Amino acid sequence: MNGAESLVRSLVVSGVDTCFANPGTSEMHFVAALDHVPGIRCVLGLQENVVTGAADGYWRMLHKPAATLLHLGPGLANGLSNLHNARKANSGIVNIVGEHATYHLQYDAPLTSDIDGIARPVSQWIGRAKAAHDVAKLGAEAVTVARSGSGKIATMVLPADTAWTEVTGPAPAMVPPPRAKVDDSAIAAAAAALKKAGTRGMLVLGGHALLRPCLEVAARIAAVTGCQLSNPGASARMERGGDLPRVGRVPYILSQALAYLKDTDEMVLVGCRRPVAFFAYPGQPSLLTPETCNITPVADVDDDLLDALERLADALKAPKGKVAGPAQLPKPALPEGGVSVEKIAAAITALLPDHAIVLDESLTSGRGIFAAAEAAGPHDWLQNMGGSIGYSMPMAVGCAVACPDRKVVVLTGDGSAFYTLQALWTMAREQLNITVVVFANRTYNILRGELTNVGVSNPGPRAVDMLTLDRPDPDWVALAKGHGIAGVRVTEMGDFSRAFAAALETRGPQLVELVF
Ligand SMILES: Cc1ncc(C[n+]2csc(CCOP(=O)(O)OP(=O)(O)O)c2C)c(N)n1
């Protein structure tokens, strides 16, 4: 077998069964090897940011890395924005980046570039095969790195000659190191803080602390101390609804964030850092907690968060049994008539199917959905952790590949959706079970507010022109059709609810464009 086949076999042995790919000449041996080796599903993305975003979504649902296949430095560079988001979400991904043959690099051919330099800011590990016999072992190592801690991004550079040269065989799987247990002193400090603060305490959760077994322990801690539960502003993935405790989030809007945290005397961090403002604004604070608030970091996202929470619950003498879930809120009535943020939130909440996977990139249109959706049935809520927009449709591809039996719901602003609309084609080709809602307000609405926030009053027509998506008006139904997906345009809330419900009932990809 050649180096490429030894790599594919090593990936399979290490538990990788999915590869999101956009190949070129230097990756042809890897592509050919996919046919010789059973056990890997290969999914084509038409732009690399679709590929990397899909790998992020796949990890977030399964906590198992997918591979990406990317074409040299430019292919990797196209995927950087969603790798940035994936890194901020602490996702595990194995990037396989093709490279010129080792002896060809000296000639500075057109696609020659500093791949390691491009990879560095988004990769916790970079491995470069120097010879064919390195390839299998590097592949196994890359998977192990990707699976370590909360998840890591491992980028392996594969020169073409190391892929085509004959080698002896694949490498065995390696075991990632176990997650670290936090010190007793951190647990004791957190217990004292939460006990002292009572209802003025806040337990802020990140990473896998926002998933079921941890949330059940967090509920016990909240029940015994009276503390609030929150995430620091966004969640890579949060399980919600049903019998799970209600977990708030620090709002994006600065004044709201300050108000949300103003009565917090003690903040305990498990699996996340302290909440900070998304941006600095003239004359406004970067840190969101009051100066009087004491902060106790307990566990880093890579640590064993379930163990940390269980020990914290024990230290607080929280009763062992499961805490009863919050009372079910009534589902809102389906709205009719003109579009508003409140009506959008009501319609989505009323219709969201149980066990939906929600990719929230709805920005200003969806400001009310997160809170309202507490009245929905059990679902997962995934957000952009890196602030680089264009993440939700690619992520949906990965989530739907990972969880084919669940409905994936994308809630996206039209501006965000434009960055990676090629994801629609992959949804169609793979017939993924995804409903895409595009909030077509035909502006970068959030940036209008940001203009005021940074102190620009009375923006001129050129500035306003940079924030509008009209002239021409985009046609998302036509764009969906061009990518192989049926879509419908609605302009009123009754029609929206009917179209959204019909899309949810259809297996496979559907798009609803709400123009307002
Ligand atoms: C990669 C990247 N480019 C640009 C931005 C800046 N940006 C933030 S929000 C936004 C507009 C989002 O528009 P849309 O998705 O339509 O949502 P709306 O603000 O209208 O609710 C832009 C351009 C960004 N965050 N990331």
The ligand as a Gaussian input file, in Angstrom:
#p B3LYP/6-31G(d) Opt

LIG

1 1
 C      -15.999000      36.830000       8.771000
 C      -16.732000      38.017000       9.270000
 N      -16.849000      39.107000       8.487000
 C      -17.537000      40.169000       8.916000
 C      -18.080000      40.200000      10.160000
 C      -18.768000      41.441000      10.676000
 N      -20.189000      41.244000      10.807000
 C      -20.748000      40.919000      11.982000
 S      -22.374000      40.767000      11.908000
 C      -22.379000      41.149000      10.266000
 C      -23.663000      41.249000       9.508000
 C      -24.632000      40.154000       9.776000
 O      -25.768000      40.339000       8.994000
 P      -26.979000      39.339000       9.025000
 O      -26.498000      37.950000       9.111000
 O      -27.866000      39.666000       7.886000
 O      -27.709000      39.637000      10.404000
 P      -28.412000      40.971000      10.924000
 O      -27.338000      41.824000      11.487000
 O      -29.083000      41.618000       9.753000
 O      -29.362000      40.514000      11.958000
 C      -21.109000      41.377000       9.788000
 C      -20.790000      41.709000       8.396000
 C      -17.914000      39.044000      10.971000
 N      -18.380000      38.969000      12.210000
 N      -17.260000      37.976000      10.489000

